[in-house]
Amino acid sequence: MGLPDHHLTEGELRISSFHPHWKRLVVPFLALVIIAVASGVGMFFVPADFAYAAHARIAIAVIAVILLTVWSFVPYLQWKNTAYVLTTHRFTISTGVLNKSTDEIPMAKVNTVSSDQSLVERLLGCGTLTVESAGERGQIALRDIPSIQEVRSQLFRAVEDASDGEVDAK
């Protein structure tokens, strides 16, 4: 996921790989349910004796497919194709469905790692991870990170190991 093993450098170990938190899929799932129910109800209530009943049902189905694509399928693909990979040498953020974009933060360049969680995010176990690096982008805020405290501690440990020149294979 995100970074294939053959792209790892010599001596580099994968610490963890993950997608954004599943809460990003709540609205697309609700949209899927509402569109499916609404289109089913719409098709049911098209009068059978209506001269253009078949056309009306086809129009409802086409509109439903378009709405499902935009509000459910595309957000799912975006979620599925967003990957975070933490290795002993770098933190990689990979996004994109058709066009792929990859950002890498070398562990040696990371200055600060912090996290932020709202009450709902604390209940769900996710949050925003902010990584400040000495690179040109400065600060990167990564939203909806699952198990944020665990990821934060793994990232902090990797930064410490990079600055020490040691690698803990935990």
ABEGO torsion letter per residue (X at the ends): XGBBAAABBBGBBBABBBBBBAAAAAAAAAAAAAAAAAAAAAAAABBAABAAAAAAAAAAAAAAAAAAAAAAAAAAAAAAABBBBBBAABBBBBBEAABBBBBBBBAAABABBBBBBBAAAAAAGBEBBBBBBABAAGBBBBBGBBGAAAAAAAAAAAAAAAAAGBBBBX
